[in-house]
């Protein structure tokens, strides 16, 4: 039988519980109910009611008697009252299950097991080892390796020759108000190299109130730049902030993905946004984006006014990629000391091409959040959707959470 990282972590947990006399816990457990109707078969007008029960657990335990080693656990179990044949891959999910130690020998951070990583380049979830060496205050070296986590985050570990992953990041910090990192990532599928990315990330804050970011990642498999990103953020004063950016990137497609049937093409995205603080309560937000594809060019404009209770915004999209005019609204109101009302509305009129008529879409949600105590919380939300495919789609979502 193949060795399973999850089994190793559980064994270490049992051993630690026997050895440790002082354990600090924090986390939450949540029971959720999600009720909705769905077609019995693709394209069918007949629907059936689904009531899904979710049990979610997330906890971190620190074992002080073992030098501060930590255990991390995040998982979910699902039951569908209308579908008893979900299968274990969909029924049980393990988002994180690992042990870690910070400042081992005053210079090493490590974690082993299932974990989420973003080591300067998009990676995702990894079943394996993540090790960071910190020999100097301004220098750190991260190395990681293992296998990619199951696509559905099921409690299953791929074989090494199925989905091997390894990489490294060498980071230089606080040099002339700048930081830089050299990154490398390689993913294999069926023992063949799938992704092989190498590049550099830069952050510069030499000029007061100006932050510059740059990322350049090269795809060694396809001999092309995979990602080029440049942004600048300038703080004019305590009330006015402007951010501008441009990004060119190819999508990262898996070898066994359905999207392999399409020709992979890059896109160019650029835009800027601004935030203006009118006073202590109100702020204005504006965004303009443009995206260039082989199919054409499109623009998006977003304007919002917001305060501590919520926001109201307008969205306008135009160009070769379609047209849309929409309105967004969300609001939170304290009905009483521990009872909070949430309301959100999303309305838009859209079309994909000029030869099509406009369609409408309306989505609403209203919810209550009651804080029984420092540890207990209950949320209830009613959702209603209407669009070209569904005249009336109604859903109910309920959470009961215990936090410690």
SVG drawing of the C-alpha trace seen along z (x, -y; Angstrom):
<svg xmlns="http://www.w3.org/2000/svg" viewBox="-41 -65 64 67">
<polyline fill="none" stroke="black" stroke-width="0.4" points="0.0,0.0 1.3,-3.4 2.4,-5.6 -0.1,-8.4 0.9,-11.7 -2.5,-12.0 -1.9,-8.8 1.5,-10.0 0.0,-13.2 -2.7,-11.4 -0.1,-9.1 2.0,-12.1 -1.1,-13.7 -1.8,-10.6 1.8,-10.5 1.8,-14.2 -1.4,-14.0 0.2,-11.3 3.4,-13.2 2.1,-16.8 0.9,-18.2 0.2,-21.7 -1.7,-22.2 -3.2,-25.4 -6.1,-25.1 -7.8,-27.6 -10.2,-27.0 -13.9,-26.4 -16.4,-23.7 -19.4,-24.6 -22.6,-22.8 -24.1,-24.1 -27.4,-23.4 -27.8,-24.3 -31.2,-23.7 -31.7,-24.3 -33.5,-22.8 -31.7,-21.5 -32.7,-19.7 -33.0,-15.9 -31.0,-15.5 -29.0,-17.9 -31.5,-19.9 -34.5,-18.5 -37.3,-20.8 -38.1,-18.5 -36.3,-19.6 -35.7,-18.0 -34.9,-19.5 -31.4,-19.0 -30.6,-19.5 -26.9,-19.3 -25.4,-19.0 -21.8,-20.2 -19.7,-19.7 -16.5,-21.8 -13.6,-21.6 -10.6,-23.9 -8.2,-23.8 -4.6,-24.6 -2.9,-23.0 0.3,-24.1 2.2,-21.6 4.2,-23.7 5.9,-20.7 7.2,-19.6 9.0,-22.9 6.1,-24.6 5.3,-22.1 1.9,-22.7 -0.8,-20.5 -3.1,-22.1 -6.3,-20.5 -9.0,-21.8 -11.6,-19.4 -15.2,-19.0 -17.8,-16.3 -20.8,-16.4 -24.2,-14.6 -26.8,-15.2 -30.2,-14.0 -31.4,-13.6 -28.2,-11.9 -26.9,-9.0 -24.3,-8.1 -21.9,-11.0 -18.8,-8.8 -16.0,-9.4 -14.1,-11.7 -16.9,-14.3 -18.1,-13.4 -14.9,-14.1 -12.4,-16.9 -9.1,-17.6 -8.0,-21.1 -5.1,-21.1 -3.5,-18.4 0.0,-19.1 2.5,-19.6 4.9,-22.6 7.6,-24.2 8.8,-27.8 12.3,-29.0 13.7,-25.5 17.4,-26.0 16.6,-29.7 16.8,-29.6 14.4,-27.0 10.6,-27.1 9.2,-23.8 5.8,-22.2 5.0,-18.7 1.6,-17.4 -1.2,-18.9 -0.8,-22.7 -1.5,-25.7 1.5,-27.4 2.1,-30.6 5.9,-30.7 6.1,-33.7 4.4,-31.9 0.9,-30.3 1.1,-26.8 -1.9,-25.8 -2.2,-22.9 0.8,-20.5 1.1,-17.2 4.7,-17.2 7.5,-19.3 7.9,-23.0 11.2,-24.2 12.5,-27.8 16.1,-28.6 16.7,-32.0 20.5,-32.4 20.4,-36.2 17.8,-38.8 17.8,-39.9 18.0,-36.5 15.8,-33.4 15.7,-30.3 12.6,-28.3 12.5,-24.8 9.5,-22.6 8.5,-19.3 6.0,-16.5 2.9,-15.8 0.0,-18.1 -3.0,-17.7 -6.0,-15.8 -8.0,-17.9 -11.2,-17.7 -9.1,-17.9 -10.2,-14.4 -8.5,-12.5 -6.3,-10.8 -2.7,-11.3 -1.4,-10.9 1.6,-8.7 4.8,-10.6 5.1,-9.6 1.6,-10.9 1.9,-14.5 5.3,-15.4 5.9,-19.0 9.0,-20.8 10.5,-24.3 12.4,-27.0 12.4,-30.7 15.4,-32.7 14.3,-36.0 16.3,-39.1 14.5,-41.6 14.9,-45.2 17.8,-46.1 17.7,-49.8 13.9,-49.8 13.5,-47.0 12.8,-43.3 13.5,-40.7 13.0,-37.0 14.1,-34.4 11.5,-31.7 11.4,-28.3 8.5,-25.8 8.3,-22.4 5.2,-20.2 5.2,-16.8 2.4,-14.7 2.9,-11.0 6.6,-11.5 6.7,-14.2 7.4,-17.9 4.1,-19.8 5.1,-23.2 8.5,-24.6 8.5,-28.3 11.5,-30.5 11.5,-34.2 11.9,-37.1 9.7,-39.2 10.6,-42.8 9.1,-45.2 10.5,-48.8 9.6,-51.5 12.5,-53.9 10.3,-56.9 8.1,-58.1 4.4,-57.1 5.2,-55.1 5.2,-51.3 6.3,-49.5 5.8,-45.8 7.2,-43.7 6.9,-40.0 8.5,-38.2 8.1,-34.5 9.4,-32.5 7.9,-29.2 10.9,-26.9 8.7,-24.1 7.2,-26.4 10.1,-28.9 8.0,-32.0 7.2,-34.5 4.4,-33.0 3.6,-36.1 4.6,-39.8 3.1,-42.0 3.9,-45.6 2.0,-47.8 2.5,-51.2 0.6,-52.5 0.9,-56.1 -0.5,-57.6 -1.1,-61.3 -2.3,-62.1 -4.3,-60.4 -7.4,-60.6 -6.3,-59.9 -4.8,-56.6 -4.1,-55.6 -3.1,-52.2 -2.2,-51.3 -1.2,-48.0 -0.6,-46.0 -0.5,-42.2 0.2,-39.8 -0.2,-36.1 -0.9,-32.7 -3.4,-30.4 -1.8,-27.5 -3.6,-24.4 -3.1,-20.9 -2.1,-18.1 -5.1,-16.0 -7.5,-19.0 -10.5,-19.3 -9.2,-22.7 -6.2,-21.0 -8.5,-20.8 -8.3,-24.6 -5.3,-26.5 -3.7,-28.4 -3.5,-32.1 -2.2,-34.9 -4.3,-37.9 -3.3,-41.5 -5.0,-43.2 -4.4,-46.8 -6.2,-49.3 -6.1,-51.7 -8.2,-52.3 -8.5,-55.1 -9.8,-55.5 -10.9,-58.9 -11.9,-59.2 -14.6,-61.8 -14.7,-61.9 -14.5,-59.5 -17.5,-57.6 -17.7,-57.7 -15.3,-56.8 -15.4,-56.8 -13.9,-53.9 -13.4,-53.9 -11.8,-51.3 -11.2,-51.1 -10.0,-47.9 -9.2,-46.9 -8.5,-43.4 -7.1,-42.4 -7.7,-38.9 -7.4,-37.5 -11.2,-37.7 -11.3,-41.4 -11.0,-44.1 -13.2,-44.9 -13.5,-47.7 -15.0,-47.6 -15.8,-50.6 -16.8,-50.4 -17.8,-53.2 -18.7,-52.7 -19.6,-54.7 -19.1,-52.9 -19.1,-53.3 -18.8,-51.0 -22.3,-49.6 -22.1,-48.7 -21.6,-50.0 -23.5,-50.9 -21.9,-50.6 -22.4,-50.6 -20.7,-48.4 -20.5,-49.1 -18.8,-46.7 -18.5,-47.4 -16.4,-46.3 -15.9,-43.2 -16.4,-40.8 -20.0,-41.9 -22.0,-44.5 -23.3,-44.8 -24.8,-47.4 -25.2,-46.5 -25.9,-47.7 -24.5,-46.3 -25.8,-47.0 -24.9,-45.5 -25.8,-46.7 -25.3,-45.6 -27.6,-46.9 -27.3,-46.3 -30.9,-45.4 -29.8,-44.9 -26.7,-44.3 -25.9,-40.8 -28.2,-40.7 -27.0,-41.8 -29.0,-42.1 -27.3,-41.6 -28.9,-42.6 -27.4,-42.4 -28.8,-43.0 -27.1,-42.4 -28.8,-43.4 -27.5,-43.5 -28.5,-43.6 -26.1,-41.9 -25.5,-40.5 -22.6,-38.6 -22.7,-40.1 -24.6,-42.9 -26.8,-40.4 -28.2,-39.1 -30.9,-40.7 -30.2,-41.9 -30.9,-39.5 -31.5,-40.4 -30.2,-38.9 -31.3,-39.6 -29.8,-38.1 -30.8,-38.9 -29.8,-37.7 -31.0,-38.6 -29.6,-37.2 -29.4,-37.4 -26.3,-36.9 -26.8,-36.3 -23.9,-36.1 -25.1,-34.1 -21.8,-34.4 -18.1,-34.7 -18.1,-31.1 -21.5,-30.5 -22.8,-32.1 -25.8,-31.4 -26.3,-32.7 -29.4,-32.3 -29.5,-33.5 -32.2,-33.4 -31.1,-33.7 -33.2,-34.3 -32.0,-34.4 -33.7,-35.1 -32.0,-35.0 -32.5,-33.8 -32.3,-30.1 -34.1,-30.2 -37.3,-32.1 -37.0,-31.6 -34.1,-29.9 -34.5,-30.0 -31.9,-28.8 -31.5,-28.7 -28.1,-28.7 -27.6,-28.2 -24.5,-28.1 -24.1,-27.2 -20.5,-27.9 -18.6,-27.2 -15.3,-29.1 -12.6,-28.4"/>
</svg>
